[in-house]
Amino acid sequence: MNATPILSPRMSGIKASPASVLRRRARELRAAGREIIELSSGNLDFPTPDHVIAAAHQAARRGETRYTDVDGTPELKRAVQAALLRDHQLDYEPNEIVITNGSTQALFNALLATLAPEDEVIVPAPYWAPYLDQVRLAGGMPVIVPCAQNNGFRLRAEDLQAAISPRTRWIVVNNPVNPSGALYSPEDLAEIAAILMRHPDVWVLADGLYEHIVFNGAPAPTLAEIEPRLKPRTLTVSGLAKSYAMMGWRIGYAAGPAALIREMITIQSQTTSGASSISQAAAIAALDSAQDVLAERAAILRARRDRFSELVNGCSGLSCTPPEATFYLLVSCAGVIGKRASDGKLIATDRDFSSYLLEQADLVVFPGEDFGLSPYIRVSFANPSSTIEEAAKRLKRACEALQ
């Protein structure tokens, strides 16, 4: 007999991350012989730099294959220290830094360590979907604040002020923003900081995972950098996945007040324990070496952005604005809503359109509903030029086939 587990009430509103569901579906279709183009992925098509791989190999050969300290090796923490100082003029002590199994763990550990039941976390929309369920799993309540397209999908200071309540514990500031590619300038962040200075009990969760995939030539700024008085209540989170094409190496980090970091380490000690020793050695090489690869790859992505934006805007019913950062296009599909596929199925939502593209065009895209913004889809241009060209052809044919 198969036993049905008794689930915790906290699981009632929690779903698997949309990214993991799409990746699984794409694998199934490929296994069935379909030539799927995946535009939904957060993976880059660049390889991990050779010197980073070499550092991992050397560490393994030296026997660095045992457990490390839960909070990371001293060498990697020093490398993170130096990177934060170099890129953001932020100075942290080793006891103010924790190395995590990807940046996602850093975010969740912080929320789990600080939220009481019904505490509120302000999340600007469009958002990275796991923010909401992480808050719920930690017992809190996400408060979604829509960010208008005419403000570049960036949070306005007046909207932040209106969302703050006595229950507000955190605000998430993702810069650059996944999924929109919006970039908060120092001036934008200064306006947000001015509001937060009036609310000393509100903390800042500054997620900068895409900080180096920026098309103006400088790392994306973070709030503690713009307003140093916020540093004692800001957790600055980042990782190596996107900047160095180290998605599967699973190294993230967080820097913030020592008291908070200590509690995050306690949680990590009882869940995953420390990050991979080999991955940490690779991360040191990535952070400590010359950073030329960042600008080189950003230039490649910028060219792809420009080309894919042009092609998408040539599709009937679709429109997009080239983003300032990340490797995603946020595409309005308002012009296809209300149309029908050849089999008569109505395209009533962006999720319907995403399903249509999968079934009829072998394209995997993210529906905007999963990011709190409809009717939009998110597509990645972190693909070879040949893939971008073929994806655009399929997208154009699919749009033209709608009636």
N, C-alpha and C positions, 0 to 999 in steps of 0.2 A: 504493500500500500504506500502511496505517496502522501507524505504529511504536508499540510499547508502551514507555513510558518505564521505565527502570530506577529503582525507587524506593529511597529511603533506608530502612534497617531501622527508623529511628525512626517511620516512618509506619505500621508494622504494627498498632499499637494505637491509632491516632488516627482519630477520626471527625469529620465536620462537626458544628458545634455544633447541639444539638437545636433551638435557637430558629430557626436559619437553615433547617433542614429543614422545620419546621412552617410558617414563613412562605412557603416555596416551594410547599408542598402547598396552603395556603390560596389562594394566587394561582391555581394550576391549577384548583381547584374553582370559584372565582369566574369564571374564564374560560370554564368549561363551563356557566355559567348558574346555579350554586347560590348561594343567599343565605347565605353563611357568616358566622357570628359568631365572631370571633377573640378568645378569652379567654386565649390563650397569650402574647400579645405583651408586650414590655417597653416599648412605646410608651405615652405619655400622650395623652389626647385633648385636652388643653389646647393652645392655640397658644403659640408662642414670644412672649414679651411684645413689644408694639409698639415700645418704646424700644430693645430689643435689635436688632430688625430694622432700625430706623432707623439705629442706629449702624453696622451692617454696610453699609447702602446708602451712608452718608456716607463710610465708609472706602474703598469701591470708587470713589466719585466723586473722592476725593482722590488716587487712584492708588496706594493701598496694596495693590497686587496682585502684588507681587514676593515672592520668597522671604524669609522671616524667618530669624533665627538658628535653628539646629537646636533649641535648648532653649527657644525661645519669645521673644516680644518683651519688652523690659525693662518696658514698661507693663503687660502682662498678669502678669508675674511679681510686680510690685508689688501688683497687685490681689489675687493669690493670697496674697501675704504678709499683706495687710490682712485678708482673709477668714479665714485661719487664726488670726490674732490675735483677731479679733472673735468668732469662733464657738467657738474651742477654747483660747484663751490660749496658743497655740503660736507662738513667735517663730523665724522662719527667715530666713537671709540669701539674697540672690538666687542665689548659687552652690549653695544647698541645695534649689533648686526646678527642676523640669523640666516643660515643657508638652508634652503628648503627644497623639497622634491617638486620643482617647478614653482612658478609664481602663484599658481592657483592655490597651492597649499598655504603659502604665506597669507593670502587674503582670508582663507577660511580659518586658519589658526587665530588670526587677529579677531575676527568676528566671534568665534567660539569663546575666546578668552574674555570678551568684554560685554556681550549682549545679555541683558536680562529679558524675561518674557515681555513681549510687546514693545520693547525698545525699537525706535525707528531708525532706518538708514535711508538717506536720500540718494536715489539713483537716477541720474539724468537719462532720458530716452532720446534717441536710440541707445541701447545698452548691450553689453556682452551678457547673454542670457544667464550664465551661471551666477552672476551677482545676486539675482533674486532668490534662487533656491539656496544659496549659501546662507543668506540672511535668514531665510525661513528655518533651515536646519539648525541654525544657532539660536533659534527661539525668537528672533526679531521680526519686524514687519518692514518690508521695502516700501518706500514712498517714491513713486515714479513721477518725475517732473519732465513733461514733454519739452523738447528743445526745438524751436521753430526752424524751418528750412531757411527762412529769410534772415536768420542769424547764423547761418552756416552750421546748423545742428549743434550749436554751442549753448551751454547753460547761461542764461542771463542773470545778472545779480538780483534783479527784482523778483524773478521767479524763485531763486534760492531763498530769498528772505521770506516769501510767502509760504514756502514749504516747511520752514523750521518751526518746530513745536517744542514744548517742554520735554517730549519723549525722544527728541532727536539725539542720537549718539554719534553717528558718523555721516559724512557725505563722501560719496565715491567720486573722485575726479580722475577720469581716464584720459591721459594725454600722451600721444594722439589717441583719438577715439576709434575703437572697434565697435560698430561696423562702418561708420561714416567716413573715416579718414580725416575728420575735422581736427584742426590743430589750434589749441589755445595759445594765444600770444602772451607775452609778459603782461601786456595791458589788460587782456581778458582775465588773467589770473589775479591781477592786482584788484580788479573790481570784485571778484569773488572773495578775495582775502579781506577786503574792507568789510564785507558783510560778516564774515566769520569772526573778525575781531570784536564784533558786538555780542558774540555768543560763545563765551569761553568754555562751555561744556560740550561743544560740538567738535568732534575730532575729524581728521582728514585722512581718507584712505586714497593715497596718490598712486595710481596704477600706471606705470610708465613702460610697459612691456615693449611697446613699439617705438621707444624714444629715439632710436637711431634711423628709423625708416621714415625720414622727413625730407621733403624736396626743396627746402630753403637753405640747406647746408649746415644747420646747427641742430644739436640734440633738442628734443622738445623740453621746454622748461617744466619744473615741478613747483608746487605751491610753497614748500619750505624754502626753496631757492629765491622765490620772488618776495616772500614776506617772512623773514627770519623769525619773527615773533610767533609764527605758527609752528615752528619746528618742534617745540615740546609737546605738541598734540597732533603731529603728523606722522603717519607711517608711510614711508616711501618704499614702494614695491617695484621690482623689475626682475629680469632674468635674461638668460642668454639664448632663449629659443629663437626669437625672431632676428635679432641683430646679427647673430653669428651663425644662423641656420643650424641651430643645435636643438631642434624640436624634441627629438627622442632622447637626448642626454639628460633631460629633466633636472635642470638646475635653475632655481629661482633664489631670490634673496629679499630680505626686508631690512630696513634701517629705521630706527625710531627710539623712543624713550626706553631706557634700560629696564624699567619696571614692566612695561608691556612686552618687550622682547623676552624677558625671563619667563613670563607666563606662556608665551607662544612656544618657547623651547620645552616647557613642561608638557604641553599638549602633544608636541611632536614626539617627545620621548615615550609617550604612551600609545602612539599610533604607528607611524612609519619608522620612527627613529631617524638616523641621519641619512643624508643623500649618498648616492653612490660615490665611493672613494675614487674610482677611475674618472667618473664624470667631473668630480671636483678638480682633479689634476688637469683635465682638459680645459675647464673653465678658467683656471689660473693662466694658462697659455693664451687663451682668447683675450682676457682682460689686460694682461701685462704686455702684450706684444704691440707692434705698430698697428694703428687703427685705420690704415688706408683702405682696407677692404670694405669698411662701412660706407664710405663715400662712393667707392667704385660700384658697389651693388645698388646703392640708392639711385645712382645715375641710370643704371640699366632698368630698374623698376620704373623710373620716371618716364623713360622712353616707351615702355610697355603700357604705362598708364595712359599716355597721350594717344597711342594707337588704339587701344581697346576702347577708350572713351569715344573716339571718333567713330569706330565701328558700331558701338552700341547706339549712339545717337542717330545712326543711319537705319535703325530698326523701327518699323512701324509700331507706334504705341509706347515706345521706351524713350527715356531721357535720363541723362546723368550729368553731373558737374565733376570735372577732374578733382580728386581729393588732394589735400595738402600733404598727406602723410599716409602711412600704412600701405598695404597692397590690395586694397579692396575698392570696388566701385559700389556705391549705393545707388541703385537704378530704380527710378520711378517706373512702375508698370501700370499707372493709372489709365493709359490709353488702350490697354487690352482688357481691362475689367468690363464685363458685360458682353464680351464676345463669346463665340462658341467654337469648339474644336470640330473637326470633320465628323466625329462620331456623335455630335450633338451636345457634348458636355459643356456646361456653362462655366466660364471663367469668372467666378464671383469674387474671389479673393486672391491675394498674392500666393497663398498656399496652393490654391487651385492651379495657378499659373506655374508654380514650381513643379507640381505633380505632372502637369502637361508637358513641360520641358523634359522631364525625366523619361516619361513614357513615349513621347513622340520625337524627341530630338537627342536623346541620350546625353543630356546635360544635367549635372547636379548643381543646383544653386540653393542658396539659403532664402527662405521666405522672410520678409520683413516683420511679419507677425511675431517671430521668435526674438526680435530685437526691440519690440515695442513700437514699431513704425510700419504702417500700411498706407497705401499699397506700394511696397518696394520689394526688391530682391537684392541680395548682396552677392557679388561675384568677385572672384580673385583674379588678379592679373599676375600672380607669382607663378607664371607658367612660361615655357618656351614660346618664342614668337610664332612658331608654326602651330602650336596648340591654340594660341589666342586667335589666329586667323581662322582656323577650322571651327572653333567655338562660335565665333561671330557669324560665320556662314550658317551654321545650324540655327543659331538664335534668329537670324534674319528670316530664314525659311519658315521657322516655326511661327513667327509673328505674322508673316504674310499669309499663312494657311488659316489663320483665324478669321471667322466671319461675324 
